[in-house]
């Protein structure tokens, strides 16, 4: 089994989602308007990166089904 560029991209995207999630959870401990704004930005960023990760996963599944 070889690890190709698509697999690496999938792992990187999932790792980025995890980092953003951990930062967002840590940000919940902070109060104030600035923290609320940052939390909202982190949530939006996480949704975008999750979307990219899901698209990469779907491409990987599709390619796997075509190549066997």
mmCIF file as Biopython writes it, N, C-alpha, C and O atoms, coordinates in Angstrom:
data_model
#
loop_
_atom_site.group_PDB
_atom_site.id
_atom_site.type_symbol
_atom_site.label_atom_id
_atom_site.label_alt_id
_atom_site.label_comp_id
_atom_site.label_asym_id
_atom_site.label_entity_id
_atom_site.label_seq_id
_atom_site.pdbx_PDB_ins_code
_atom_site.Cartn_x
_atom_site.Cartn_y
_atom_site.Cartn_z
_atom_site.occupancy
_atom_site.B_iso_or_equiv
_atom_site.auth_seq_id
_atom_site.auth_asym_id
_atom_site.pdbx_PDB_model_num
ATOM 1   N N  . UNK A ? 1  ? 0.852   -1.191 0.000   1.0 0.0 1  A 1 
ATOM 2   C CA . UNK A ? 1  ? 0.000   0.000  0.000   1.0 0.0 1  A 1 
ATOM 3   C C  . UNK A ? 1  ? 0.884   1.237  0.000   1.0 0.0 1  A 1 
ATOM 4   O O  . UNK A ? 1  ? 1.741   1.406  0.868   1.0 0.0 1  A 1 
ATOM 5   N N  . UNK A ? 2  ? 0.669   2.080  -0.965  1.0 0.0 2  A 1 
ATOM 6   C CA . UNK A ? 2  ? 1.440   3.316  -1.041  1.0 0.0 2  A 1 
ATOM 7   C C  . UNK A ? 2  ? 0.590   4.476  -0.560  1.0 0.0 2  A 1 
ATOM 8   O O  . UNK A ? 2  ? -0.630  4.492  -0.718  1.0 0.0 2  A 1 
ATOM 9   N N  . UNK A ? 3  ? 1.257   5.422  0.018   1.0 0.0 3  A 1 
ATOM 10  C CA . UNK A ? 3  ? 0.572   6.634  0.475   1.0 0.0 3  A 1 
ATOM 11  C C  . UNK A ? 3  ? 0.807   7.704  -0.575  1.0 0.0 3  A 1 
ATOM 12  O O  . UNK A ? 3  ? 1.920   8.207  -0.732  1.0 0.0 3  A 1 
ATOM 13  N N  . UNK A ? 4  ? -0.251  8.042  -1.289  1.0 0.0 4  A 1 
ATOM 14  C CA . UNK A ? 4  ? -0.149  9.016  -2.362  1.0 0.0 4  A 1 
ATOM 15  C C  . UNK A ? 4  ? -0.453  10.416 -1.892  1.0 0.0 4  A 1 
ATOM 16  O O  . UNK A ? 4  ? -0.779  10.644 -0.727  1.0 0.0 4  A 1 
ATOM 17  N N  . UNK A ? 5  ? -0.342  11.358 -2.823  1.0 0.0 5  A 1 
ATOM 18  C CA . UNK A ? 5  ? -0.603  12.763 -2.480  1.0 0.0 5  A 1 
ATOM 19  C C  . UNK A ? 5  ? -2.036  13.013 -1.991  1.0 0.0 5  A 1 
ATOM 20  O O  . UNK A ? 5  ? -2.256  13.859 -1.125  1.0 0.0 5  A 1 
ATOM 21  N N  . UNK A ? 6  ? -3.001  12.283 -2.542  1.0 0.0 6  A 1 
ATOM 22  C CA . UNK A ? 6  ? -4.384  12.471 -2.095  1.0 0.0 6  A 1 
ATOM 23  C C  . UNK A ? 6  ? -4.558  12.022 -0.653  1.0 0.0 6  A 1 
ATOM 24  O O  . UNK A ? 6  ? -5.228  12.691 0.133   1.0 0.0 6  A 1 
ATOM 25  N N  . UNK A ? 7  ? -3.956  10.889 -0.304  1.0 0.0 7  A 1 
ATOM 26  C CA . UNK A ? 7  ? -4.037  10.414 1.083   1.0 0.0 7  A 1 
ATOM 27  C C  . UNK A ? 7  ? -3.392  11.411 2.037   1.0 0.0 7  A 1 
ATOM 28  O O  . UNK A ? 7  ? -3.925  11.671 3.116   1.0 0.0 7  A 1 
ATOM 29  N N  . UNK A ? 8  ? -2.268  11.961 1.654   1.0 0.0 8  A 1 
ATOM 30  C CA . UNK A ? 8  ? -1.594  12.954 2.497   1.0 0.0 8  A 1 
ATOM 31  C C  . UNK A ? 8  ? -2.477  14.187 2.655   1.0 0.0 8  A 1 
ATOM 32  O O  . UNK A ? 8  ? -2.590  14.735 3.752   1.0 0.0 8  A 1 
ATOM 33  N N  . UNK A ? 9  ? -3.105  14.627 1.561   1.0 0.0 9  A 1 
ATOM 34  C CA . UNK A ? 9  ? -3.989  15.800 1.622   1.0 0.0 9  A 1 
ATOM 35  C C  . UNK A ? 9  ? -5.177  15.538 2.548   1.0 0.0 9  A 1 
ATOM 36  O O  . UNK A ? 9  ? -5.597  16.426 3.290   1.0 0.0 9  A 1 
ATOM 37  N N  . UNK A ? 10 ? -5.715  14.319 2.503   1.0 0.0 10 A 1 
ATOM 38  C CA . UNK A ? 10 ? -6.836  13.968 3.384   1.0 0.0 10 A 1 
ATOM 39  C C  . UNK A ? 10 ? -6.402  14.016 4.846   1.0 0.0 10 A 1 
ATOM 40  O O  . UNK A ? 10 ? -7.097  14.590 5.685   1.0 0.0 10 A 1 
ATOM 41  N N  . UNK A ? 11 ? -5.256  13.415 5.150   1.0 0.0 11 A 1 
ATOM 42  C CA . UNK A ? 11 ? -4.762  13.423 6.530   1.0 0.0 11 A 1 
ATOM 43  C C  . UNK A ? 11 ? -4.473  14.839 7.014   1.0 0.0 11 A 1 
ATOM 44  O O  . UNK A ? 11 ? -4.775  15.178 8.159   1.0 0.0 11 A 1 
ATOM 45  N N  . UNK A ? 12 ? -3.895  15.659 6.157   1.0 0.0 12 A 1 
ATOM 46  C CA . UNK A ? 12 ? -3.591  17.051 6.529   1.0 0.0 12 A 1 
ATOM 47  C C  . UNK A ? 12 ? -4.888  17.816 6.794   1.0 0.0 12 A 1 
ATOM 48  O O  . UNK A ? 12 ? -4.977  18.555 7.775   1.0 0.0 12 A 1 
ATOM 49  N N  . UNK A ? 13 ? -5.890  17.646 5.934   1.0 0.0 13 A 1 
ATOM 50  C CA . UNK A ? 13 ? -7.165  18.344 6.118   1.0 0.0 13 A 1 
ATOM 51  C C  . UNK A ? 13 ? -7.830  17.924 7.427   1.0 0.0 13 A 1 
ATOM 52  O O  . UNK A ? 13 ? -8.355  18.765 8.157   1.0 0.0 13 A 1 
ATOM 53  N N  . UNK A ? 14 ? -7.807  16.629 7.723   1.0 0.0 14 A 1 
ATOM 54  C CA . UNK A ? 14 ? -8.410  16.155 8.977   1.0 0.0 14 A 1 
ATOM 55  C C  . UNK A ? 14 ? -7.636  16.686 10.180  1.0 0.0 14 A 1 
ATOM 56  O O  . UNK A ? 14 ? -8.238  17.050 11.190  1.0 0.0 14 A 1 
ATOM 57  N N  . UNK A ? 15 ? -6.313  16.734 10.083  1.0 0.0 15 A 1 
ATOM 58  C CA . UNK A ? 15 ? -5.501  17.273 11.176  1.0 0.0 15 A 1 
ATOM 59  C C  . UNK A ? 15 ? -5.791  18.750 11.397  1.0 0.0 15 A 1 
ATOM 60  O O  . UNK A ? 15 ? -5.856  19.205 12.539  1.0 0.0 15 A 1 
ATOM 61  N N  . UNK A ? 16 ? -5.966  19.501 10.318  1.0 0.0 16 A 1 
ATOM 62  C CA . UNK A ? 16 ? -6.286  20.927 10.440  1.0 0.0 16 A 1 
ATOM 63  C C  . UNK A ? 16 ? -7.643  21.110 11.106  1.0 0.0 16 A 1 
ATOM 64  O O  . UNK A ? 16 ? -7.807  21.992 11.949  1.0 0.0 16 A 1 
ATOM 65  N N  . UNK A ? 17 ? -8.621  20.280 10.732  1.0 0.0 17 A 1 
ATOM 66  C CA . UNK A ? 17 ? -9.938  20.343 11.380  1.0 0.0 17 A 1 
ATOM 67  C C  . UNK A ? 17 ? -9.798  20.094 12.879  1.0 0.0 17 A 1 
ATOM 68  O O  . UNK A ? 17 ? -10.395 20.800 13.691  1.0 0.0 17 A 1 
ATOM 69  N N  . UNK A ? 18 ? -9.008  19.091 13.237  1.0 0.0 18 A 1 
ATOM 70  C CA . UNK A ? 18 ? -8.810  18.782 14.654  1.0 0.0 18 A 1 
ATOM 71  C C  . UNK A ? 18 ? -8.162  19.936 15.402  1.0 0.0 18 A 1 
ATOM 72  O O  . UNK A ? 18 ? -8.572  20.260 16.517  1.0 0.0 18 A 1 
ATOM 73  N N  . UNK A ? 19 ? -7.154  20.561 14.802  1.0 0.0 19 A 1 
ATOM 74  C CA . UNK A ? 19 ? -6.477  21.696 15.455  1.0 0.0 19 A 1 
ATOM 75  C C  . UNK A ? 19 ? -7.451  22.860 15.641  1.0 0.0 19 A 1 
ATOM 76  O O  . UNK A ? 19 ? -7.493  23.469 16.709  1.0 0.0 19 A 1 
ATOM 77  N N  . UNK A ? 20 ? -8.232  23.168 14.607  1.0 0.0 20 A 1 
ATOM 78  C CA . UNK A ? 20 ? -9.191  24.267 14.708  1.0 0.0 20 A 1 
ATOM 79  C C  . UNK A ? 20 ? -10.241 23.956 15.776  1.0 0.0 20 A 1 
ATOM 80  O O  . UNK A ? 20 ? -10.648 24.839 16.531  1.0 0.0 20 A 1 
ATOM 81  N N  . UNK A ? 21 ? -10.673 22.698 15.834  1.0 0.0 21 A 1 
ATOM 82  C CA . UNK A ? 21 ? -11.653 22.302 16.844  1.0 0.0 21 A 1 
ATOM 83  C C  . UNK A ? 21 ? -11.101 22.473 18.254  1.0 0.0 21 A 1 
ATOM 84  O O  . UNK A ? 21 ? -11.796 22.990 19.129  1.0 0.0 21 A 1 
ATOM 85  N N  . UNK A ? 22 ? -9.866  22.048 18.486  1.0 0.0 22 A 1 
ATOM 86  C CA . UNK A ? 22 ? -9.254  22.178 19.807  1.0 0.0 22 A 1 
ATOM 87  C C  . UNK A ? 22 ? -9.085  23.652 20.178  1.0 0.0 22 A 1 
ATOM 88  O O  . UNK A ? 22 ? -9.344  24.038 21.318  1.0 0.0 22 A 1 
ATOM 89  N N  . UNK A ? 23 ? -8.650  24.476 19.222  1.0 0.0 23 A 1 
ATOM 90  C CA . UNK A ? 23 ? -8.508  25.914 19.483  1.0 0.0 23 A 1 
ATOM 91  C C  . UNK A ? 23 ? -9.874  26.520 19.812  1.0 0.0 23 A 1 
ATOM 92  O O  . UNK A ? 23 ? -9.987  27.356 20.708  1.0 0.0 23 A 1 
ATOM 93  N N  . UNK A ? 24 ? -10.906 26.098 19.085  1.0 0.0 24 A 1 
ATOM 94  C CA . UNK A ? 24 ? -12.254 26.603 19.340  1.0 0.0 24 A 1 
ATOM 95  C C  . UNK A ? 24 ? -12.767 26.220 20.712  1.0 0.0 24 A 1 
ATOM 96  O O  . UNK A ? 24 ? -13.399 27.028 21.393  1.0 0.0 24 A 1 
ATOM 97  N N  . UNK A ? 25 ? -12.497 24.982 21.122  1.0 0.0 25 A 1 
ATOM 98  C CA . UNK A ? 25 ? -12.929 24.549 22.457  1.0 0.0 25 A 1 
ATOM 99  C C  . UNK A ? 25 ? -12.180 25.321 23.537  1.0 0.0 25 A 1 
ATOM 100 O O  . UNK A ? 25 ? -12.770 25.724 24.539  1.0 0.0 25 A 1 
ATOM 101 N N  . UNK A ? 26 ? -10.879 25.527 23.331  1.0 0.0 26 A 1 
ATOM 102 C CA . UNK A ? 26 ? -10.098 26.311 24.293  1.0 0.0 26 A 1 
ATOM 103 C C  . UNK A ? 26 ? -10.596 27.755 24.347  1.0 0.0 26 A 1 
ATOM 104 O O  . UNK A ? 26 ? -10.562 28.389 25.401  1.0 0.0 26 A 1 
ATOM 105 N N  . UNK A ? 27 ? -11.051 28.262 23.222  1.0 0.0 27 A 1 
ATOM 106 C CA . UNK A ? 27 ? -11.542 29.637 23.164  1.0 0.0 27 A 1 
ATOM 107 C C  . UNK A ? 27 ? -12.845 29.803 23.941  1.0 0.0 27 A 1 
ATOM 108 O O  . UNK A ? 27 ? -13.184 30.915 24.344  1.0 0.0 27 A 1 
ATOM 109 N N  . UNK A ? 28 ? -13.576 28.715 24.155  1.0 0.0 28 A 1 
ATOM 110 C CA . UNK A ? 28 ? -14.821 28.797 24.920  1.0 0.0 28 A 1 
ATOM 111 C C  . UNK A ? 28 ? -14.579 29.189 26.370  1.0 0.0 28 A 1 
ATOM 112 O O  . UNK A ? 28 ? -15.483 29.698 27.034  1.0 0.0 28 A 1 
ATOM 113 N N  . UNK A ? 29 ? -13.370 28.958 26.865  1.0 0.0 29 A 1 
ATOM 114 C CA . UNK A ? 29 ? -13.051 29.306 28.257  1.0 0.0 29 A 1 
ATOM 115 C C  . UNK A ? 29 ? -12.876 30.808 28.431  1.0 0.0 29 A 1 
ATOM 116 O O  . UNK A ? 29 ? -12.920 31.311 29.554  1.0 0.0 29 A 1 
ATOM 117 N N  . UNK A ? 30 ? -12.679 31.526 27.336  1.0 0.0 30 A 1 
ATOM 118 C CA . UNK A ? 30 ? -12.468 32.974 27.390  1.0 0.0 30 A 1 
ATOM 119 C C  . UNK A ? 30 ? -13.813 33.669 27.202  1.0 0.0 30 A 1 
ATOM 120 O O  . UNK A ? 30 ? -14.633 33.239 26.390  1.0 0.0 30 A 1 
ATOM 121 N N  . UNK A ? 31 ? -14.033 34.733 27.947  1.0 0.0 31 A 1 
ATOM 122 C CA . UNK A ? 31 ? -15.286 35.480 27.824  1.0 0.0 31 A 1 
ATOM 123 C C  . UNK A ? 31 ? -15.024 36.828 27.168  1.0 0.0 31 A 1 
ATOM 124 O O  . UNK A ? 31 ? -13.885 37.288 27.091  1.0 0.0 31 A 1 
ATOM 125 N N  . UNK A ? 32 ? -16.071 37.436 26.709  1.0 0.0 32 A 1 
ATOM 126 C CA . UNK A ? 32 ? -15.971 38.765 26.120  1.0 0.0 32 A 1 
ATOM 127 C C  . UNK A ? 32 ? -16.384 38.772 24.658  1.0 0.0 32 A 1 
ATOM 128 O O  . UNK A ? 32 ? -16.531 37.728 24.022  1.0 0.0 32 A 1 
ATOM 129 N N  . UNK A ? 33 ? -16.564 39.970 24.153  1.0 0.0 33 A 1 
ATOM 130 C CA . UNK A ? 33 ? -17.019 40.141 22.772  1.0 0.0 33 A 1 
ATOM 131 C C  . UNK A ? 33 ? -15.959 39.679 21.772  1.0 0.0 33 A 1 
ATOM 132 O O  . UNK A ? 33 ? -16.294 39.086 20.746  1.0 0.0 33 A 1 
ATOM 133 N N  . UNK A ? 34 ? -14.698 39.944 22.058  1.0 0.0 34 A 1 
ATOM 134 C CA . UNK A ? 34 ? -13.619 39.535 21.151  1.0 0.0 34 A 1 
ATOM 135 C C  . UNK A ? 34 ? -13.545 38.009 21.054  1.0 0.0 34 A 1 
ATOM 136 O O  . UNK A ? 34 ? -13.341 37.462 19.971  1.0 0.0 34 A 1 
ATOM 137 N N  . UNK A ? 35 ? -13.712 37.328 22.185  1.0 0.0 35 A 1 
ATOM 138 C CA . UNK A ? 35 ? -13.690 35.866 22.197  1.0 0.0 35 A 1 
ATOM 139 C C  . UNK A ? 35 ? -14.884 35.309 21.429  1.0 0.0 35 A 1 
ATOM 140 O O  . UNK A ? 35 ? -14.760 34.295 20.741  1.0 0.0 35 A 1 
ATOM 141 N N  . UNK A ? 36 ? -16.029 35.957 21.540  1.0 0.0 36 A 1 
ATOM 142 C CA . UNK A ? 36 ? -17.221 35.510 20.821  1.0 0.0 36 A 1 
ATOM 143 C C  . UNK A ? 36 ? -17.014 35.646 19.319  1.0 0.0 36 A 1 
ATOM 144 O O  . UNK A ? 36 ? -17.394 34.757 18.558  1.0 0.0 36 A 1 
ATOM 145 N N  . UNK A ? 37 ? -16.419 36.741 18.892  1.0 0.0 37 A 1 
ATOM 146 C CA . UNK A ? 37 ? -16.130 36.950 17.474  1.0 0.0 37 A 1 
ATOM 147 C C  . UNK A ? 37 ? -15.123 35.915 16.968  1.0 0.0 37 A 1 
ATOM 148 O O  . UNK A ? 37 ? -15.288 35.358 15.882  1.0 0.0 37 A 1 
ATOM 149 N N  . UNK A ? 38 ? -14.081 35.663 17.763  1.0 0.0 38 A 1 
ATOM 150 C CA . UNK A ? 38 ? -13.064 34.676 17.382  1.0 0.0 38 A 1 
ATOM 151 C C  . UNK A ? 38 ? -13.684 33.289 17.290  1.0 0.0 38 A 1 
ATOM 152 O O  . UNK A ? 38 ? -13.355 32.520 16.387  1.0 0.0 38 A 1 
ATOM 153 N N  . UNK A ? 39 ? -14.572 32.968 18.213  1.0 0.0 39 A 1 
ATOM 154 C CA . UNK A ? 39 ? -15.239 31.674 18.204  1.0 0.0 39 A 1 
ATOM 155 C C  . UNK A ? 39 ? -16.058 31.504 16.931  1.0 0.0 39 A 1 
ATOM 156 O O  . UNK A ? 39 ? -16.066 30.429 16.330  1.0 0.0 39 A 1 
ATOM 157 N N  . UNK A ? 40 ? -16.736 32.551 16.526  1.0 0.0 40 A 1 
ATOM 158 C CA . UNK A ? 40 ? -17.532 32.523 15.305  1.0 0.0 40 A 1 
ATOM 159 C C  . UNK A ? 40 ? -16.637 32.336 14.084  1.0 0.0 40 A 1 
ATOM 160 O O  . UNK A ? 40 ? -16.971 31.564 13.185  1.0 0.0 40 A 1 
ATOM 161 N N  . UNK A ? 41 ? -15.512 33.029 14.043  1.0 0.0 41 A 1 
ATOM 162 C CA . UNK A ? 41 ? -14.579 32.885 12.924  1.0 0.0 41 A 1 
ATOM 163 C C  . UNK A ? 41 ? -13.998 31.476 12.873  1.0 0.0 41 A 1 
ATOM 164 O O  . UNK A ? 41 ? -13.867 30.895 11.796  1.0 0.0 41 A 1 
ATOM 165 N N  . UNK A ? 42 ? -13.651 30.932 14.029  1.0 0.0 42 A 1 
ATOM 166 C CA . UNK A ? 42 ? -13.107 29.577 14.076  1.0 0.0 42 A 1 
ATOM 167 C C  . UNK A ? 42 ? -14.141 28.551 13.604  1.0 0.0 42 A 1 
ATOM 168 O O  . UNK A ? 42 ? -13.796 27.589 12.917  1.0 0.0 42 A 1 
ATOM 169 N N  . UNK A ? 43 ? -15.398 28.756 13.971  1.0 0.0 43 A 1 
ATOM 170 C CA . UNK A ? 43 ? -16.444 27.841 13.546  1.0 0.0 43 A 1 
ATOM 171 C C  . UNK A ? 43 ? -16.606 27.880 12.027  1.0 0.0 43 A 1 
ATOM 172 O O  . UNK A ? 43 ? -16.740 26.835 11.391  1.0 0.0 43 A 1 
ATOM 173 N N  . UNK A ? 44 ? -16.594 29.066 11.451  1.0 0.0 44 A 1 
ATOM 174 C CA . UNK A ? 44 ? -16.708 29.189 9.993   1.0 0.0 44 A 1 
ATOM 175 C C  . UNK A ? 44 ? -15.523 28.543 9.290   1.0 0.0 44 A 1 
ATOM 176 O O  . UNK A ? 44 ? -15.691 27.847 8.289   1.0 0.0 44 A 1 
ATOM 177 N N  . UNK A ? 45 ? -14.321 28.777 9.819   1.0 0.0 45 A 1 
ATOM 178 C CA . UNK A ? 45 ? -13.121 28.184 9.235   1.0 0.0 45 A 1 
ATOM 179 C C  . UNK A ? 45 ? -13.179 26.663 9.323   1.0 0.0 45 A 1 
ATOM 180 O O  . UNK A ? 45 ? -12.809 25.973 8.373   1.0 0.0 45 A 1 
ATOM 181 N N  . UNK A ? 46 ? -13.640 26.137 10.454  1.0 0.0 46 A 1 
ATOM 182 C CA . UNK A ? 46 ? -13.740 24.692 10.620  1.0 0.0 46 A 1 
ATOM 183 C C  . UNK A ? 46 ? -14.721 24.089 9.627   1.0 0.0 46 A 1 
ATOM 184 O O  . UNK A ? 46 ? -14.460 23.022 9.071   1.0 0.0 46 A 1 
ATOM 185 N N  . UNK A ? 47 ? -15.837 24.752 9.400   1.0 0.0 47 A 1 
ATOM 186 C CA . UNK A ? 47 ? -16.822 24.250 8.446   1.0 0.0 47 A 1 
ATOM 187 C C  . UNK A ? 47 ? -16.226 24.198 7.038   1.0 0.0 47 A 1 
ATOM 188 O O  . UNK A ? 47 ? -16.447 23.232 6.308   1.0 0.0 47 A 1 
ATOM 189 N N  . UNK A ? 48 ? -15.481 25.222 6.657   1.0 0.0 48 A 1 
ATOM 190 C CA . UNK A ? 48 ? -14.859 25.248 5.330   1.0 0.0 48 A 1 
ATOM 191 C C  . UNK A ? 48 ? -13.833 24.125 5.195   1.0 0.0 48 A 1 
ATOM 192 O O  . UNK A ? 48 ? -13.810 23.423 4.184   1.0 0.0 48 A 1 
ATOM 193 N N  . UNK A ? 49 ? -12.994 23.955 6.201   1.0 0.0 49 A 1 
ATOM 194 C CA . UNK A ? 49 ? -11.965 22.912 6.133   1.0 0.0 49 A 1 
ATOM 195 C C  . UNK A ? 49 ? -12.613 21.528 6.177   1.0 0.0 49 A 1 
ATOM 196 O O  . UNK A ? 49 ? -12.142 20.612 5.503   1.0 0.0 49 A 1 
ATOM 197 N N  . UNK A ? 50 ? -13.671 21.360 6.946   1.0 0.0 50 A 1 
ATOM 198 C CA . UNK A ? 50 ? -14.388 20.086 6.954   1.0 0.0 50 A 1 
ATOM 199 C C  . UNK A ? 50 ? -14.972 19.794 5.578   1.0 0.0 50 A 1 
ATOM 200 O O  . UNK A ? 50 ? -14.936 18.649 5.126   1.0 0.0 50 A 1 
ATOM 201 N N  . UNK A ? 51 ? -15.499 20.787 4.919   1.0 0.0 51 A 1 
ATOM 202 C CA . UNK A ? 51 ? -16.046 20.620 3.573   1.0 0.0 51 A 1 
ATOM 203 C C  . UNK A ? 51 ? -14.952 20.142 2.625   1.0 0.0 51 A 1 
ATOM 204 O O  . UNK A ? 51 ? -15.165 19.226 1.830   1.0 0.0 51 A 1 
ATOM 205 N N  . UNK A ? 52 ? -13.787 20.764 2.712   1.0 0.0 52 A 1 
ATOM 206 C CA . UNK A ? 52 ? -12.659 20.363 1.864   1.0 0.0 52 A 1 
ATOM 207 C C  . UNK A ? 52 ? -12.255 18.921 2.168   1.0 0.0 52 A 1 
ATOM 208 O O  . UNK A ? 52 ? -11.993 18.146 1.248   1.0 0.0 52 A 1 
ATOM 209 N N  . UNK A ? 53 ? -12.203 18.558 3.441   1.0 0.0 53 A 1 
ATOM 210 C CA . UNK A ? 53 ? -11.835 17.193 3.824   1.0 0.0 53 A 1 
ATOM 211 C C  . UNK A ? 53 ? -12.839 16.179 3.289   1.0 0.0 53 A 1 
ATOM 212 O O  . UNK A ? 53 ? -12.449 15.115 2.810   1.0 0.0 53 A 1 
ATOM 213 N N  . UNK A ? 54 ? -14.119 16.496 3.367   1.0 0.0 54 A 1 
ATOM 214 C CA . UNK A ? 54 ? -15.145 15.582 2.862   1.0 0.0 54 A 1 
ATOM 215 C C  . UNK A ? 54 ? -15.033 15.442 1.342   1.0 0.0 54 A 1 
ATOM 216 O O  . UNK A ? 54 ? -15.162 14.339 0.813   1.0 0.0 54 A 1 
ATOM 217 N N  . UNK A ? 55 ? -14.796 16.540 0.646   1.0 0.0 55 A 1 
ATOM 218 C CA . UNK A ? 55 ? -14.627 16.480 -0.806  1.0 0.0 55 A 1 
ATOM 219 C C  . UNK A ? 55 ? -13.421 15.609 -1.160  1.0 0.0 55 A 1 
ATOM 220 O O  . UNK A ? 55 ? -13.501 14.786 -2.072  1.0 0.0 55 A 1 
ATOM 221 N N  . UNK A ? 56 ? -12.312 15.783 -0.450  1.0 0.0 56 A 1 
ATOM 222 C CA . UNK A ? 56 ? -11.124 14.959 -0.698  1.0 0.0 56 A 1 
ATOM 223 C C  . UNK A ? 56 ? -11.416 13.484 -0.431  1.0 0.0 56 A 1 
ATOM 224 O O  . UNK A ? 56 ? -10.984 12.620 -1.194  1.0 0.0 56 A 1 
ATOM 225 N N  . UNK A ? 57 ? -12.142 13.191 0.642   1.0 0.0 57 A 1 
ATOM 226 C CA . UNK A ? 57 ? -12.521 11.809 0.933   1.0 0.0 57 A 1 
ATOM 227 C C  . UNK A ? 57 ? -13.392 11.227 -0.180  1.0 0.0 57 A 1 
ATOM 228 O O  . UNK A ? 57 ? -13.188 10.085 -0.593  1.0 0.0 57 A 1 
ATOM 229 N N  . UNK A ? 58 ? -14.346 11.993 -0.657  1.0 0.0 58 A 1 
ATOM 230 C CA . UNK A ? 58 ? -15.215 11.512 -1.729  1.0 0.0 58 A 1 
ATOM 231 C C  . UNK A ? 58 ? -14.423 11.256 -3.007  1.0 0.0 58 A 1 
ATOM 232 O O  . UNK A ? 58 ? -14.672 10.269 -3.700  1.0 0.0 58 A 1 
ATOM 233 N N  . UNK A ? 59 ? -13.484 12.124 -3.323  1.0 0.0 59 A 1 
ATOM 234 C CA . UNK A ? 59 ? -12.621 11.904 -4.484  1.0 0.0 59 A 1 
ATOM 235 C C  . UNK A ? 59 ? -11.806 10.629 -4.291  1.0 0.0 59 A 1 
ATOM 236 O O  . UNK A ? 59 ? -11.665 9.835  -5.221  1.0 0.0 59 A 1 
ATOM 237 N N  . UNK A ? 60 ? -11.273 10.433 -3.098  1.0 0.0 60 A 1 
ATOM 238 C CA . UNK A ? 60 ? -10.510 9.224  -2.808  1.0 0.0 60 A 1 
ATOM 239 C C  . UNK A ? 60 ? -11.341 7.967  -2.955  1.0 0.0 60 A 1 
ATOM 240 O O  . UNK A ? 60 ? -10.881 6.989  -3.545  1.0 0.0 60 A 1 
ATOM 241 N N  . UNK A ? 61 ? -12.567 7.974  -2.425  1.0 0.0 61 A 1 
ATOM 242 C CA . UNK A ? 61 ? -13.451 6.815  -2.572  1.0 0.0 61 A 1 
ATOM 243 C C  . UNK A ? 61 ? -13.785 6.559  -4.034  1.0 0.0 61 A 1 
ATOM 244 O O  . UNK A ? 61 ? -13.804 5.414  -4.484  1.0 0.0 61 A 1 
ATOM 245 N N  . UNK A ? 62 ? -14.046 7.629  -4.771  1.0 0.0 62 A 1 
ATOM 246 C CA . UNK A ? 62 ? -14.390 7.492  -6.185  1.0 0.0 62 A 1 
ATOM 247 C C  . UNK A ? 62 ? -13.216 6.901  -6.962  1.0 0.0 62 A 1 
ATOM 248 O O  . UNK A ? 62 ? -13.394 5.985  -7.765  1.0 0.0 62 A 1 
ATOM 249 N N  . UNK A ? 63 ? -12.017 7.431  -6.719  1.0 0.0 63 A 1 
ATOM 250 C CA . UNK A ? 63 ? -10.836 6.899  -7.409  1.0 0.0 63 A 1 
ATOM 251 C C  . UNK A ? 63 ? -10.583 5.444  -7.041  1.0 0.0 63 A 1 
ATOM 252 O O  . UNK A ? 63 ? -10.206 4.645  -7.898  1.0 0.0 63 A 1 
ATOM 253 N N  . UNK A ? 64 ? -10.789 5.094  -5.772  1.0 0.0 64 A 1 
ATOM 254 C CA . UNK A ? 64 ? -10.597 3.716  -5.335  1.0 0.0 64 A 1 
ATOM 255 C C  . UNK A ? 64 ? -11.593 2.787  -6.014  1.0 0.0 64 A 1 
ATOM 256 O O  . UNK A ? 64 ? -11.247 1.662  -6.374  1.0 0.0 64 A 1 
ATOM 257 N N  . UNK A ? 65 ? -12.816 3.246  -6.191  1.0 0.0 65 A 1 
ATOM 258 C CA . UNK A ? 65 ? -13.818 2.403  -6.851  1.0 0.0 65 A 1 
ATOM 259 C C  . UNK A ? 65 ? -13.516 2.221  -8.338  1.0 0.0 65 A 1 
ATOM 260 O O  . UNK A ? 65 ? -13.877 1.200  -8.925  1.0 0.0 65 A 1 
ATOM 261 N N  . UNK A ? 66 ? -12.861 3.196  -8.943  1.0 0.0 66 A 1 
ATOM 262 C CA . UNK A ? 66 ? -12.530 3.103  -10.371 1.0 0.0 66 A 1 
ATOM 263 C C  . UNK A ? 66 ? -11.279 2.262  -10.619 1.0 0.0 66 A 1 
ATOM 264 O O  . UNK A ? 66 ? -11.186 1.579  -11.639 1.0 0.0 66 A 1 
ATOM 265 N N  . UNK A ? 67 ? -10.312 2.305  -9.691  1.0 0.0 67 A 1 
ATOM 266 C CA . UNK A ? 67 ? -9.047  1.593  -9.906  1.0 0.0 67 A 1 
ATOM 267 C C  . UNK A ? 67 ? -9.019  0.228  -9.222  1.0 0.0 67 A 1 
ATOM 268 O O  . UNK A ? 67 ? -8.202  -0.626 -9.566  1.0 0.0 67 A 1 
ATOM 269 N N  . UNK A ? 68 ? -9.892  0.029  -8.277  1.0 0.0 68 A 1 
ATOM 270 C CA . UNK A ? 68 ? -9.957  -1.271 -7.599  1.0 0.0 68 A 1 
ATOM 271 C C  . UNK A ? 68 ? -9.093  -1.392 -6.469  1.0 0.0 68 A 1 
ATOM 272 O O  . UNK A ? 68 ? -9.065  -2.440 -5.823  1.0 0.0 68 A 1 
#
